[in-house]
Amino acid sequence: MTLNIIQIILVIIVAFLAGMEGILDEFEFHQPVVACTLIGLVTGNLVPCLILGGTLQMIALGWANIGAAVAPDAALASVASAIILVLSGQGKAGVASAMAIAIPLAVAGLLLTIICRTIATAFVHFMDAAAKDGNIGLVEFWQIAAICLQGIRIAIPAAMILAIGAGPIHTLLSEMPSWLTDGLAIGGGMVVAVGYAMVINMMATREVWPFFAIGFVLATVTQITLIGLGAIGVALALLYLALSKQGGSGNGGGTNTGDPLGNLIDSY
């Protein structure tokens, strides 16, 4: 598929915003389901890119920057794989191939992230010097420059992929051996499981385990649609919030910790 100049500009803008949001975390443009959907929207490939973004989002659920450990670059993986999917012209059939190269792209993006953060440390010294002089405008300038550097980190690779064109991309995807694509697909599936496990490990407490069990069981009922599951989830969340406000004011022997479910578990 060939993109016109307006579509190319819009894709680069989306890539730039995704790069900045990888640091800001305000509008979540760097999340796969958002970045891929936006690229699909501006290129006229909404459905395939939405499927790709949703699948990548399941993988990226467990990615988080913890201390000095930098997570794989979800923004680069999302933008680059979505562009490759669009340029290949394969539609839904190309989602698996795009997924196969998304994880290596995310790992490769770590290098760009480290480079940008290293450069940004110099900006901090410039900001310190400007703050000493009382030049708040210059401090803001270096702050914006550091954030824009993160946007360029994704925009440049996106522009390079667009410059290569659809032909080489299609050839590259079609010539990838099956053992490589199958292996990457299996690895991606394992990463999804690890991502879910990390999320559950972070949020698993005695208070929310009953709700998790209820949702897990309800998800196996095929007659319930995703909309129905979402409505049940919202209802359970509201129920939990209502119970939390009551503060466990029962007559049991447990202490009032402000968590009714926790109090019940302590009582028994």
N, C-alpha and C positions, 0 to 999 in steps of 0.2 A: 504494500500500500504506500502511495506517495502522499505526503502532506503538503499543503500550501503554506505560504509564508505566514499567514495569520495563525494557523494551527501550530506551526513551529514556535512562533513567539509565545503563544499561550502555554505550550508545553514547557518551555524554558522558564516562564514565570512560575508555573506550578512547581517545577524543580527547585527554583530559587526559594520559594516559600517553604517547601518541604525541608530544605537544608536549614533554614533559620529556625523552623519550629522544632528541629531536632535538639536545639538548645533552649528555646523559649518555653516549649510545652504549653502554649496558651490556647491555640486554635487547633492543635493536633493534626496539622497538615502533613506531618511526617509519618503518621500512622498509615500502614499499608492500605487499609480499607478506604481511607480518605484520599491518599495520594493517587492510588491506582484509579479510583472512581473519577477523580478530577481529570486525569489524563484521558481516560476513556470518554469523558463528557466532551472535552475540547477536540477530540479526534474523531468522534462519531463511532467509537467502539465501546459503548458504555457497558453492555452486558458482559463481554469477555473480560474486560478490565475489572469489573465489579467482582466477578468470580475469582479472578486472580488475587485481588486485594483481600477478599474475605478469607481465602486460603492462606495467604501470607500472614494475615492478622492472627490466625490461630498459632502460627509458628512464633510470631513476635510477642506473644502474650507474656512469655517468661523472660524477655530481654529487658535488662535494666542496668543502668550504670550504678555500681556499688563501690563506693570509695574510689580508689584509683583504677579499678577494673572497668574498662569501657566495653559496653555491649556491642554486638554486631550492628552495623549501620542499617537500620530499617528503612531510612529515607532513600539511600542509594539503591538498595535492593528493590524497593517498591517502584521508584521512578524508572530505573534502568530496565527492569523486567517488563514493566508496562509498555515502555517505548518499543522494546524488542518485540513484544506480542503484537503491538499495532503494526509495526513495520513488516512483520512476517506475513501479515494478511491471512493468517490461518484461523482467526476467530477463536471460538471455543476450543477447537482442536489443538491450538497452540499453547493453551494454558499450561499443560504438563511440561512442555519444553521450556517455557518461560520460568516456571517454578524450579526447574532443574538447575538453572543458572542463577537463581535469586540468592541462594544461600552462599555460594562462592563470592558473589558480588557484595553481600553483606559483610563477609569476613574481610574482603579486600578493602571495603570502605573504612575499616578500622585504621588503616594507614593514613588515609586522607584526614580522618578525624584527629589523629594524633598530631599530624603536621599542622593543622589549623589551630589546635589548642596550644601547640608550642609557640606558634607565631603570636597568638593572642596574649601570651605572657609578656611579650615585649610591649604590647599595647597597654597593659596594666601599669608598667613603669612610666609610660608616656602620660597616662591618666594621673598617676601620683605626682608627677612633675607639674602638670597643669593645675592640679588641686592645690599644690603649694603656692602657686602664683595666684590662686583665686580665680582661675579661668574656667568657670563651670561650663561654658559653651564648648571649650576644647575637650573637656572630660566627656561630654555627651557625644561629641564627634567620634572619639576613639571607641566609645561604647557601641555606637551604631556601626562603625567600621568593623569591629570584631564580630558583630552579629551578621553583617553582610558577608563577611569572609566565610561564614558557615553556609550561607546561601550559595555562594560561588562554588563551594566544595561539591555541590550536587549539580548546579547549573552547567558547569563545564563538561563533566562526563556526559550529561544529557545531550548537550550540543554536539559532542563528539560522536555519540551514537547516531544522532539525527544526520550528521554529515556523512556517515558511512553509507547510509541509504538502505533501502529494503532488500536489494539484490544480495549483497554480501551477508546480511543478517539471515535471510531465508536459506542461503547456501550453508551457512554455519550451522543453523538448526537442523537442516535436513541431513547433514553429513556427520552429526554427532552419533557415535556408535550407541547401540541399544544398551550395552552393558554400562555405559557411562550415565545415560539418562535414567535407566532403571535404578542404578545405584544411588544417584542423587535423589531420585524420588523416594526411595526407601529411607535414605538418610533424613530427608525432609520430614517424612512421616514420624520418624523417631524423635526429631526435634520438636514436633508438635506435642508428642506425649511428654517430653521433658518440660516444655513450656507450661503445659497444663499442671504438671506436678509442682513446678516452682510457684505458680500462682496459688494453687491450693495450699502449699506449705506456708505461704506468706499470710493467707487469710484464714487458715483453718484454726478455729478456736472452738471450745466446747459449746459456746453460745450459738454458733452458726452451723455446726455439724448437722443438727436435725433438719434445717432448711436445705442444706446441700443434699442430704439423703432423699428428701422429698422430691427435689428437682431432678436428681439422678434417676429416680424410679419413674417419674412422670415423663422424662425424656424417652423412655423405652416404649411408651404407648404411642404407636404409630398413628392412631386416629386423631391425636391432638396436633394441630398445626403449630407453626412457629409463632403465629400471632396469639394462639391460645396459650402456649407456653410463656410467652412474654407477659400476657395478662396475669397468669398465675404467679409469675415472678414478682410483678409489681404488687400484687395483693399480699404475697408473703412478706415483701419488704415493708409495706405499710403496717402489716400485722406486727412485725418485729419492732418497728419504731413505736407503735402504740404500746406494746408491752414494756419496752424500755422506759417509756415515760412514767409508767405506773410504779417503777422502782421496786418491784417484788414485795408488795405490801401484804403478803399472805401471813397466816398465823403459824407457819412452820418455824422450826428451830434455827434455820439458817440466818445468816446476817444479811442485812440489806445493803447490797453492793451496787444497786442501780441496774442490775441485769437479772430479770426474772428467771430466764432459763438457767443462768448460772446458779442462782439461788436454789432452784429446784434440784439441780444436779448435786449441789452441796448437801441438800437436805436428805437425799437418798443415798 
